[in-house]
Every structure is written in structure tokens, then in C-alpha cells.
Amino acid sequence: MSSPPARRSVPSTSRASAATAHGVASRPGAPAPALTARVICSPRSCARATAIHSGVRKTELGARRFAIADHSGAIWVGTRAVQAASGLVESVTSFEFRCTERTTFSDLHIIPRRSRSSLGIVLTVPERAAPRVVIAPQSFKGSADAVAVAAAIARGVHRAWPDAETVELPLADGGEGTVRALVRATGGELRRARVRDPLLRELDAEWGILGDRTTAVVEMAAASGLPLLKESERDARITSTRGTGELILAAAASGAHRIVIGIGGSATNDGGAGMARAFGYRFLDRNGDDLPEGGAALARLWRIDGQTDPRLVRPAIDAACDVTNPLLGPEGASAVFGPQKGATPEIVRELDAALMRYADVVERFVGRNVRDVPGAGAAGGLGAGLLAFLDARLVSGAKLVLDAVGFERKLVGASLVITGEGRIDRQSAYGKLTQAVTLAARARGVPVVAVAGSLGEGHEAMRDIGVEHIEMLAASPAEREAAIRDPLPRIEAAAERAVRARAKANG
């Protein structure tokens, strides 16, 4: 009766000493990356192997044949699997085990089948894998767009962590920067259209086709946004969303099957009436005369004529909307968003009354009740207009953007996520993109730190949902003014401090 096969264990080696053996120093607090243990066998050897851990993945080494053991104990040779308990693995040139963070080399065992030929087992202790950092910020509004912010954070990461692999993923929540963020992340294409601004002056506005070539993305801020107006020009009574309608028509004319519309950052309060005018609708007073553009004139609305442009019949319309405000009342479009567009309390009451009249006439002539729908008050009531005239879906802007860029896929193998925005406060932790990024990362066990231009009341709520550290660009009012004028060097420095602070806290 033959004796049982002898067991040869690969000597136990800690993760730190494994890295040091190859001259790679372990940084205190740095996330421990996965390591690869390679065992080289003689081509004439007969062996069987098992790995006493989970998470092993198949890896092919050039043109060589390979064998690996997965967490179930099966051995895979090429494309053929045999059971570890009984199968021979013959003429194996190499097999490679991809170890999890918690795997040590003592977990890896090679069991000779026979001693008829020399087995020639050699353990190659690998170099430490580079940490992977996913950088997912929004724009610092008024200072730097999300693309520039992500690049600055990446520079800061490399100053603190020179061997890190950085993945730059600039994001937006439906407002300014949404088109560029989605186009960049999906490998799409930027396009331009000649449209009208909130005061009906012509301008070239950007929109995009995503990498799937069937989805178009438009942001109302490009045509009807507040930054397009000087401070003295802001008047929510007369501004119009007509240019947003013209952008949507340009996207529809491209043959897109789906149009995503970001509706943040508006300068308007017309309920989307200007947008509908671009589609061919007419808004008439009691005498049958066309009303002027703007939200205040809707107080005299008597009837709506027309129908949707046929180009808009085909595509599905999704509006990225992260607010739940209704169209009317103390939480409505005029009361909540009107003041930032230049509306005094008296003008707010005037605009709210005009939108109430608008809602009544829309229901009578279009057949859609938009008064109390959550999100109908977004962007000066544009949410209501999208519902009434395009039968759009109002969806979470954060979820829509993260799904479009494949954020969860980007988290695979990540050691750290860095997010950020111009101001972090209580609202950042409730329904905003920064919250969505944090929750998605923490669900996969990836730690999160943040960079902020400034901190507002209730910013501690971000720590409650899983942000380990927040680094601010500036503390004093004077420093904040300087940061607004020249933000990128300060964002870079803040990112470096955030990475070092986390390393110290975990070291």
C-alpha cells in the first residue's frame, strides 16, 4: 500500500516582508493591494495542487499553458477542469494564483503526486501591486470644472503616493458639466448647436452623444443657465427656456433613441413654456395673441395650441433631477429657486401665481396634472414642462450619471475613492451626487475621502455615511477668496493632505 503523498507548503511570508523582499517598502496606512504568487513547475512533472483560500482568479501567462485552483478546489488546466482530489495536472509550465488582500503565502500548498521525476517547485515572491485610486469629483462651481478638478486631485495623489494608479472620473449631477462628464466617461462625442440664451440672444451650446451612439445628453445650463447672464440681467419674470428646447431638438434630429436632460442651474421660471415654444406650441392670451416669453406673462395664459414636433416622438426622455420640489407653493419653483434668479418676495408671489395659472391651462389643454408631482418645480418649473410636453421621466441625477459612467465597475480593485465638490454641507449627504458616490464605494468596502472648497453647516453628516476624512481648500474668508480665483493648486495640495492624513490615521 502506497504511502500518502507528501505535502510541501510554501513558506509563510507576511505581506509586508513579501513586499520588502522585492525592495518595495510598505507605506503606513496604505491600502494593501492584492498580490500574485507564481509557482513554476518542471514540464515533466506530475502534480496536483490546491489553494486553501477564496478569490483565486484564472490568469494566462503569455502563450504558456496554465493551471489554477479556485476557491472550490477544482484545478483548471487550459479550458478543462479536473477535481483536485483525484486529477493529475501534467506538463504544467506554470500556474498563477491571484490572492485576496487577506491571503498569505502560507495558505498556498503544492502536493507532489509522485517523486518519479523532479518537481522543481520555485516560489517567486511578487512585487507589491500599485494601489488604485478612483477620483470622482464634481465641479467646484464658479471656479473649476469637474475635469480640471479630477486632474488636480490626481496630481495631489501622486505627490503623496507616487506609485498609485489613478482613475479620473469627473462627474456632474445634471447641472453644469454633465455633458462633458458623461461624454468623457463613455468615450462619446461633443457636438454644438446654435440656440438662444435666456434673453433670446444667439449662442453656440454644447451637447453630446454618448459612447453607445444611441444616447444623447443635453444640459439646460448650456442654453438657459444662470451663468450666461450678468448679475444685472437676472430677471426670472422674462427669462426663457426656448434655447433648451432648441438643444433638445438638435439631439432628437441626430437619431438618438434616448435623450438625457440635465436640468440644474437654470436662470428661468417659465415652467418649460419657452422649451415648448421651440417644439411648435403657442401660448395665447384671451384675445388669441401670443404671450411674450418668460414666467410672468403666464398669468395671462388662456389657451395652448399646437403639438409636439414629430422628431420628438421616437426618443425616450430622461430628466436628471435630484430635487423633489413641487411646482407651486412655499416649497415650489418660485419660492425656493426664484431668489437666486433675482426675484424679490413680491416677484416670487407674482411668479407663483403665474405658474398656478399655467398648471391649470396645461391640465385643460394638454391633459397632464403637473401641480404636485415631485420634481415638477425643478429648474424653475422645467420639470413640469418636460412631464407635460415630452412625457419625460424624472429620475435621480446622481443615479443616472453613476449608471451611465459604470461607476460600480470602476470600483473593482480600488484601494481608495476621492470625491469632492465646491461646498460640503448637510445637503451633500442627502440625495446629492457626493452621497451617491460615497454609498456606492462603501457598499464595496472601498474607503472614501473628500476634498471641499469650503464646509457648511451639517457637513458632519458626510462622516456619518462613511467619508473618513474631509480636506478643505481654505479656512478663512481671505483664503476662500484666493481659492476661488486660483483653485487648482489648492485642490492638488488638499488631495495630497487628504491621502497623507488617511495614511497617518490608519498607520
Beta strands, then each sheet from edge to edge (+ up, - down):
strand 1: 8-9
strand 2: 36-40
strand 3: 46-51
strand 4: 67-69
strand 5: 75-77
strand 6: 80-82
strand 7: 89-90
strand 8: 94-98
strand 9: 108-112
strand 10: 122-124
strand 11: 132-137
strand 12: 165-168
strand 13: 189-196
strand 14: 202-209
strand 15: 215-219
strand 16: 258-262
strand 17: 282-284
strand 18: 303-305
strand 19: 316-320
strand 20: 393-395
strand 21: 416-424
strand 22: 448-455
strand 23: 467-472
sheet 1: 1+ 9- 3+ 7-
sheet 2: 8+ 2- 10+
sheet 3: 4+ 5- 6+
sheet 4: 12+ 11+ 21+ 22+ 23+
sheet 5: 13+ 14- 15+ 16+ 19+ 20+
sheet 6: 17+ 18-
end
